[in-house]
Amino acid sequence: MKYRLRLVPSLGVLASTFALAAVAASGCSIETGTDDDAQGGEGGADGAASGGSTSGGGLGGAGELPPGTTACDQPAACGLVECQAVELYPQHVEVCSELSPHTNPPTNGPHYEPPYWAQFGIYDEPIGDGFLLHGLEHSAVALLYNCSLVESAGGSCEDLVDELVAFYDDYPEDPLCTTVPHRLYVSPDPDLDVPFAATAWQGHLKGQCFDADRVREFVDDHYGQNYENICSPGVDPLAQGCD
């Protein structure tokens, strides 16, 4: 799979370029150490047992929780439902290793080793799970969409992307960031099982369309709130040699 990054610089500051060598895909090499750039180090709890109840049901149906979640709220505008994710241990694996996230969209768990997190910004093609998850661990939030599902429901993917880019542009700048305005991602996700979702390390918000007010609430609740609150420059996934 190929990636093409379109960064939106902050106040005219161009995003940094990255000269990292391509790394061939291979088996997992687990680390539990800290990121070189981490403030406070890697953390996280061991994976909790799944289960629990929902206050109104998730997208899995009435009284049924989506996989990998412990609780969901009532549907809001656009049928948007927020669910809390089971938190898995944040193991480091070798870049380009195949991962199987326990939630859709990904929320937490094993991810690529430092320094392989996706640079924050707007993408025209999907971000690999390992790169995205490492960015979420750094307290980012991702806005994801599946064009096939948007269009099969009679919507316009182009219009949705325009809304997401406008949301990205309007979101307040982060004083921790120097090469991008903030730690948001906008990206397509062909594996997404709903037209739109927002995701963070602790959970996701999924629904049939984009509602700016509800999404802003989710982003504000999760942005900068994880145990690693970092805005160091990441990498362009396209340059890493992953299929």
Buried (B, 14 or more C-beta within 10 A) or exposed (E): EEBEBEBBEBEEEEBBEEEEEEBEEEEEEEEEEBBEBBEEEBEBEEBEEEEEEBEEBBBBEEEEBBBBBBBBBEBBBBBBBBBBBBBBBBBBBBBBBEBEBBBBBBBBBBBBBBBBBBBBBBBEBBBBBBBBBBBBBBBBBBBBBBBEBBBEEEBEBEEBBEBBBEBBEEBEEBEBBEBBBBBBBBBBBEEBEBBBBBBBBBBBBBBBBBBEEBBBBBBEBBBBEBBBBBBBBBBBBBBBBBE
